[in-house]
Amino acid sequence: MKKVDQHWKQDELIGVDSLLRADGSVVLLDWVSSKMEGKTSVSCFPVCDTTVESLARYNPDIWTSIQPFTEKVPLGSDRLIEGGEGGMGNEGFLACTDSSGSFEWALFFTRSNPFHRLQLHGETIVAFSSLDLKFVVDSNVPFQ
């Protein structure tokens, strides 16, 4: 969807816990974190499918500014991953673009804090937030 890519190029994403795809489809997400033996684990799960247009009907100010904090990390030969902060200090995002910078997908979290470091292990993205949370994302999941 052209509108999503335009917002991306203006450093904006939708400001709800979600997976946003380039076509404007959205998977709303919920997640919980738990501490056990000094380690924090995060479990994320889908709530429902919707669209940017549907969300905007109820909140016309759905877009929030973002600021990248990480370097763009190559994912294969044709995609780049980056992470950073949303419009408020408690928000974080992970995003994937093609090699020319066109938006493919983004994960946005309202309680993660900014993502400041990324690692790749094959097709798996490991993202570290400033809240000492570690998110592990299969880079193929957004396409399923």
C-alpha positions as CSV (number, residue, x, y, z in Angstrom):
1,M,0.0,0.0,0.0
2,K,1.5,3.3,-1.1
3,K,0.1,5.1,2.0
4,V,2.1,2.9,4.4
5,D,5.3,3.4,2.5
6,Q,4.7,7.2,2.4
7,H,4.3,7.3,6.2
8,W,7.4,5.1,6.6
9,K,9.4,7.6,4.5
10,Q,8.2,10.4,6.9
11,D,9.5,8.3,9.9
12,E,6.0,7.3,11.0
13,L,4.3,4.0,12.0
14,I,1.0,3.2,13.5
15,G,1.3,3.6,17.3
16,V,-0.4,0.4,18.5
17,D,1.0,-3.0,19.4
18,S,1.0,-4.6,16.0
19,L,2.6,-6.1,12.9
20,L,2.0,-3.7,10.0
21,R,2.5,-5.0,6.5
22,A,3.2,-2.9,3.3
23,D,-0.3,-3.7,1.9
24,G,-1.9,-1.9,5.0
25,S,-3.0,-5.1,6.7
26,V,-2.4,-5.2,10.4
27,V,-2.2,-7.9,13.0
28,L,-2.9,-6.5,16.5
29,L,-0.6,-8.0,19.1
30,D,-0.6,-8.6,22.8
31,W,2.4,-9.6,24.8
32,V,3.4,-10.4,28.3
33,S,6.8,-10.5,30.0
34,S,7.7,-12.6,32.9
35,K,10.9,-12.9,35.1
36,M,12.3,-16.1,36.2
37,E,15.7,-16.6,37.8
38,G,16.7,-13.1,36.8
39,K,15.8,-13.5,33.1
40,T,12.9,-11.8,31.4
41,S,11.0,-13.7,28.8
42,V,8.5,-12.1,26.4
43,S,5.7,-14.0,24.7
44,C,3.8,-12.3,21.9
45,F,0.6,-13.5,20.3
46,P,-1.9,-12.2,17.7
47,V,-5.2,-10.8,18.8
48,C,-6.9,-10.1,15.5
49,D,-6.5,-9.0,11.9
50,T,-7.5,-5.6,10.7
51,T,-6.3,-2.8,8.4
52,V,-4.9,0.7,8.7
53,E,-8.1,2.1,7.3
54,S,-10.2,0.4,9.9
55,L,-8.0,1.6,12.8
56,A,-8.0,5.1,11.3
57,R,-11.8,5.2,11.3
58,Y,-11.7,5.1,15.1
59,N,-8.5,7.0,15.6
60,P,-7.6,9.4,12.8
61,D,-4.3,10.2,14.6
62,I,-3.1,6.6,14.5
63,W,0.4,7.5,13.1
64,T,3.3,8.2,15.5
65,S,6.8,9.4,14.8
66,I,9.7,7.0,15.0
67,Q,13.5,7.3,15.4
68,P,15.9,4.6,14.3
69,F,18.5,3.7,17.0
70,T,20.2,0.8,15.3
71,E,22.3,0.4,12.2
72,K,20.5,-1.2,9.3
73,V,21.4,-4.9,9.3
74,P,21.3,-6.9,6.1
75,L,18.9,-9.8,6.1
76,G,19.9,-11.9,3.1
77,S,20.8,-10.1,0.0
78,D,17.7,-8.0,-0.5
79,R,16.3,-6.9,2.8
80,L,17.4,-4.7,5.7
81,I,16.3,-4.7,9.4
82,E,16.4,-1.8,11.8
83,G,15.0,-0.9,15.2
84,G,14.4,2.1,17.3
85,E,12.0,4.2,19.3
86,G,8.5,5.4,18.9
87,G,7.2,8.8,19.7
88,M,7.4,8.2,23.4
89,G,10.2,6.6,25.4
90,N,8.3,3.5,26.3
91,E,7.8,2.5,22.6
92,G,9.9,0.5,20.3
93,F,9.9,-0.8,16.7
94,L,11.5,-3.3,14.4
95,A,11.2,-2.8,10.7
96,C,12.1,-4.5,7.5
97,T,12.7,-2.7,4.1
98,D,13.9,-3.9,0.8
99,S,17.4,-3.0,-0.3
100,S,16.0,0.3,-1.9
101,G,14.4,1.4,1.4
102,S,10.8,0.5,0.5
103,F,8.7,-0.6,3.5
104,E,7.9,-4.3,3.9
105,W,6.8,-4.8,7.5
106,A,7.2,-3.4,11.0
107,L,6.5,-4.6,14.6
108,F,5.6,-1.8,17.0
109,F,5.3,-2.2,20.8
110,T,4.0,0.4,23.2
111,R,5.7,-1.1,26.3
112,S,9.0,-2.5,25.0
113,N,11.2,0.7,25.2
114,P,13.4,1.4,22.2
115,F,15.3,-1.3,20.5
116,H,19.0,-0.4,20.6
117,R,20.8,-3.5,19.4
118,L,20.0,-6.2,16.8
119,Q,21.6,-9.6,16.0
120,L,20.8,-11.9,13.2
121,H,21.1,-15.7,13.4
122,G,20.1,-16.9,9.9
123,E,16.6,-15.8,9.4
124,T,16.0,-15.1,13.1
125,I,16.2,-11.5,14.4
126,V,17.2,-11.0,18.0
127,A,16.4,-7.5,19.2
128,F,17.4,-6.0,22.5
129,S,15.4,-3.2,24.1
130,S,16.6,-0.6,26.7
131,L,14.2,-2.3,29.2
132,D,16.5,-5.3,29.1
133,L,14.0,-7.3,27.1
134,K,15.1,-9.7,24.3
135,F,12.7,-10.2,21.4
136,V,13.3,-13.2,19.0
137,V,11.5,-12.8,15.7
138,D,11.4,-15.3,12.8
139,S,11.8,-12.9,9.8
140,N,9.5,-15.0,7.7
141,V,6.5,-14.8,10.1
142,P,5.2,-11.4,8.8
143,F,4.6,-13.1,5.4
144,Q,2.5,-16.0,6.8
